[in-house]
């Protein structure tokens, strides 16, 4: 079993920045892909950014390209989402996810999920 705990959400003004962090624990955590998803009230869940275990492959939703950066620290079993130039439309609950398959992370529903952290961007 893998446990994921997010931190770093909060309230920020438009144009500001936030750093979300996700710490993984549990069974031997190697060769896992990780990612961030978000869901706003009344909207479908959106895949925001993903990264494979080695960091050689990343994905960003078009809506966040050039503003968000995902990075991983395998030694600490953490993944970070740095969010710059935040917009009110970025307001959502952000969830960290992990899966042993990067293809599954990109195209399916990841196996493991965190509890979520709220990001609110005021205009």
N, C-alpha and C positions, 0 to 999 in steps of 0.2 A: 504494500500500500504506500502511496505517496501523499504527503500533505503539503499543501501550498498555502502560504500566508502572505497576503498583500499588505502594503503600507504605502503611505505617501499621498493619499488623496486629500482633497480639501477644497476650499473656496479660493478662487483667484479671479482677478479682473482680466478682461479680454486683452490679449497681447502679452500676458504673463506666461510664466513657466511653472511646471510641476515635474517632480521626479517620482515615478512609481517604482516600487521595488517588490520583488516576489522571492520569498525564501522557500526552498524545497527541502523536505526532510522525509525520512521513512526508509524504505528499502534502498538498497544500493542504487544511488541515483547517478547512473552513467548512461550515455548515449540516448538521452532524452531530448526531444525537441520541445521548445517552450514558446508560448505566445501570449498575446494580450487581445482580449475581446472586450467589447463594450455593448451596453444595452441602455437605451434611453426609454423613458416611459412611453408606451404606445408604439414602440418601434421594434423591429426585429434585431436580434443580436448580430453584431458586426465584427468580423475579423479585422483587427486593427494592425497588428504586426506580429511576425513570427520569426524565429531563429532556430537553426539546427544546432546540434550538439557542438560542432566544431566552430560555429560562427561563420562558416563559409557561405551560407545561404540565408538570406533574409527576404521577407515579404512585407510590403506596406500597402495598406488600402490607399486608393487614389486620394481620398479625402485628407490623409495625413502626410502624404509624401512631402519631403522637404521640411517638415515641421517636427516630426517625431523620429526618435532614434531608439532602436532596441539593441541591447547588448547583454552578454552573458558572462558570468564568472563561474566557470566550472569548479574551481577550487572551493568556492564558497556556496555552490549550488544556488546561485541567485541569478535573476534576470531583472534588468532595469529597463524601464521605458521613460526616456527623457522627452518631455512634451514642451515645445516652445511655440510661441505665437498662438496661444490658445484662443479659441473662438467660442462664442456661446453655444454653437452647435456641437462642440466637443463635450458638452455636459452629458454625463451618463454614469452608470455604474460600470467600473472597469474590473474585469476578471482576468486573473492569470490562469493559464492552462498548460498542461504537460501531456506528452504522449511519446511512446517509444518509437513511433513512426512519424517522420517528418511529412510524408505524403498525407497521412491521416490528419496531422495538424493543419495542413494547407487546405485539404479538400473535404475532410470529414468532421466529426465531433470528437474533440480530444477526450481522453479517458479521465484525466484528473483535472479538478477545478478548485480554485480558491474560493473564498467566501465573498470576495468583491470589495472594492473600495470606491467611494463616491467622489466624483470630480464634478465640481460646479463652476462654471465660468460665467461671470456676470458681465453684462454689456456696459 
